Amino acid sequence: MKSPAVHTPLLSLIALAFLAAAGFAAEPLVTLRGCKFIPTEWADGDSFEIQAADGAHHTIRLYGADCVEWHVNDENDARRLREQRRYFGIAEYGGSPQASIDAAKAAGQCAAEETASALSRPFTVHTAFADARGDSKHRRIYAFVTTADGRDLTEHLVKMGLARAFGVYRETPAAKSAKDYQENLRDAELIAAKAAAGAWAKTNWDKLSAERQEQRKEDAELTLAAGTGKSSAVFKINPNTAARNELMKLPGVGEVSANRIIGGRPYKKPSDLLTVEGFGPKTLERLTPYLQMP
């Protein structure tokens, strides 16, 4: 999400960061009506293939939703699944790691099946065709999806406990700001948790805080390790095109920061990254040797 052009020299970097976080999009949303869901073996609840009315196929990645991984093909997928299990407080479900993994994957499969069911009738896609590659495997675009009965698919999945409110946000088709949309989804997540819906039915509430703390500790250790390396870069990353897991190779960049970088695209120069929420001059100085700008 790129901030709108502002021509006053008095506007501070803090204000620019606020504008970026508030969801000002670089490109307007395009509405694709009469879309059809295309079944695939790799689809998740939040990532799937559709066919537009003109026959074009697109791989959609939902704004604001993160469904549990159930196709785990490499170490990155495994790490992500572990983080999701901890988020939902089910890392020790069933008394063993395997039982917890099986339960989490089952929730991911339920999400995929629910998405397929919710999109069994023609639906509407709203997209600016922003690149949503998360794992470099599929050319995906971020989108909002409105079902045939008028529901926002992301909100529906979160309400059912089949997704967490997490990911990239922007202004909605109804002109709701990215921040408001995010807060609404977080409220829906809280309600789903209270109702023990979906994955929340297996949550161990006595251990949820400890599980999330363990994840934060690991994230902090990775950030510390990445930030203490030599300043000379051994790789270059284009923040406009890199996938989420590629951005996470940057020193001090975790999944949340990577999502914020993706949401703030495009960037013309390294200093444009100062519009990303949480990024200051020190962060920029640390990242700049690793950046390859257009």
N, C-alpha and C positions, 0 to 999 in steps of 0.2 A: 504494500500500500504506500503510495507516494503522496507526500503532503502537497497541497495545492500551492501554486506559486504565490509568494508573498514578497512585496517589494519595499518593505520598510526595514532599514538597517537596525532598528531597535528590537526586532524580534530575536529572542535568545534561542540558543540551542535547546534549552528546556522546553520552550514553547513549541519548537519544531518537533521535538520528541512527543509532546502531548498530541499534536495534530496527527502524527503518524499512528500513535496508539489508538486514537479515536476512530480510525477506520476510514480515512479519506483514500479512495481508490484511484489508482493511476488511470484505469480504464473503466468505462461504464459497463454495466452488466448487459448481456444480450439474452433475450428470452427465447428458448427453444420449446415450442409446444408440440404436443402429440408424439413425445418420445417413447421408445419401447426399450424394455430391459432385455439384454442379451445374456443368456446364461453362459458362464465360463467356469472352468475348474478352479481358477485362481481367485475368484471374487471373494471379497470380504464384505462385511456389512457397510463399511464406509468407502469402499473402492470397488467399482464394477464398470462393466461396459454397457453403453446404451447406443441405440440407433435413433438419430434425429429424423424428423419428418422428411427431410430432403435425401435420406438414405445414408448420410455420413455417420460413421461410427466414432465414438469418443469414449475414452476411459475417464470416468468421473472419480474425483476424490472430494468427499463432502467437507465443507467448511465446518469447523467446530466439533467434529465427532471423532472419537478414537475407539474403535471396536477392538476387542481382544484378538490377538494374532491366533489363527488356527492352522495356517500354512507356515510352518517353521522350517526354513530351508538352509539357514546359515547361522553363524554366530550372532550377527546383528539382530536377526529375528528372535533368537533365543534370549538375548539380553532384553529386548523389548518386551517379550512375553513375561520375563521375570519381573520387570518394572511394573507391568500391568497387574500381575498377580499381587504384588505388594500394594499397589494403589487401591485395589478392591479389598485388601485384607484377607486374601485367600492363599497366601504363600505356604501356609502350613495345613491347608484343608486336607482332610483324609488321613493325616498322620504321616505322609511321606511326600517328597518332591514330585514323584510320578503321579500320585493321586491328585495333587494340586494342579499339575500341568494338564492332566486329562480333564479336570473340571473346567479349567480356564479355556482350553481349546473347545470344549463343548459349548461354552458361552459364546465363543467366537463363531462357531458354526450356527448357533441359534440366531445370531445377529445377521449372518449372511442369508439365512432362510427367511428371516423377517423382512429384510430388504427386498428380496425377490418377491415375497408375497405382497408387500406394500406397493410394489411397482408392477403388479400383474396387469394393471390397466394403464392406458396411456397417461403420461405424467409430463410435468413441465420442468425444464432445467434452466437455471439462471447462471450464466457464467461470463467472465471476462477473458476466458481462455488463458488464465495465469498458469504457468508451469507448476505442476504439483508432484514432480518426481520425488518420492520419498526414499526409494531404494534402488533407483537406476534401472529397474527391471521393466517398467512400463511408462510410456509417455502419457501422463495423466494431467488433467486440468481440474482446478478447484471449481466447485459449483455448489449452489443451493439447489435442492430438489423439492418440488411441491407435488405431493401425490394427487391422484385423481379426486380424492375427497377433500383436498385443500390443506392437508397437514404438511408441515415442514419435516422432512425425513430425519434430519439431524435431531430435532427436538423429540420426535417420536421415539427414536432409538434410545436417547438418553432417558426419557420417561419410563421406558420398559426395562431399564437397567442393563441394556445390551451395549451401551457405549458410555464413555466418560466425556465430560465437557472439556475437550482438550484439542489443541491444534492451531490452525491458522484461522483468523477471523477477519471480516471486512464488513462494510456497510451492507445491509440486506436489501432485497428487492423492494421492501416496504419502507426503505430509507431509515431503518433503525441503525444506530451507530454500532460499530464493531464491539465497543465496550458494553453497550446495553444488551446486545445479542449474547455476548459471553456471559454476562451476569444472569440473564434469563435461563440460559442453559445450566448454569451452576445451581440455580434454584431448582430446576427440574431434576438435576442429579441428586440434590439433597432429599427431595420428595421421594424419588425412586429408592434411595438408600433406606429411608424411614419405612417404606412399604416393603422392604426386602424383595424388591423386584429384580428379576434376572440374576446377574452375577452377585448382586448384593445379598441374595438369599444364603450365600455360603460364607459371608463375611464373619470373621472372628473379631468382634468389636473390642475385645480386651487386648488384642494384639495389633490392631490396625495401625495405631500410632507408632508402635515400635517398628513395624514393617516399613512404613513410609520413612521413618527416621533412618533406617538402615539404607534405604535407597538414596536419601539425601546425602548420607555420609559417603557412599560410594561415588556419587556424582561429584561431591566436593573434592574427593581424593583424585579423581580423574582430571578435574579442572586444575588442581594444584600441580599435578604431574605434567600436564600439558603446558602450564604457564611458566615452568621453571627450566624449559629447554633453552638451547642457544637461540639467539635472535635471528641467525641466518636461516632462512627457510629452505626446506628440502623439497617442498611441493608448492604448487600454486593452485588456488581455487577461485573460480569466478562466482561471486556471490549472486549473480543474476541467473545463473543456469545450474548451479550445483544442486544435487539431491540433498535431502535432509541429512542422511548419514555421511555424506561428503562434508557438509558444513560442520558436522560434529567433530571432524578431525582438526578443526581450527582450535588453537589454544584458548581454553576457557569457555568454549561454546558447547553447551549441552542441548538437549532436545528442545527445551522451551525457547532458548535463544535462537536455535536454528529455525524454529517455526516463526519467530518474530522477524528474522532476516528474510525469510521467504515472503512473509506478509508485507514487507516494506519495499519489495521490488517495484521498479528497477532502480539501480544506482549508477550514476555516471562517473563518480570518483569516490575514492575511499572515505573521504570525510562525510559523504552522504549517509554512511552507516551510523553517524551520530544521531540520526532521526529514529533509530531503532530503540525501543524502550529498554532502559537499563544499560545502554552503551554510552560511555564517557570517553574523554580524551585518552585515558590510560588503556582502556580496552582497545580503542582504535590503534594506538601505538603498537600494542602487542600483536594485533591482527594484520596490520598493513604489509609486513614482509611476505605474508602468505597469500595476499590478494592479487588476482589477475583481473584487471578491469578492462572493459571494451575499449 
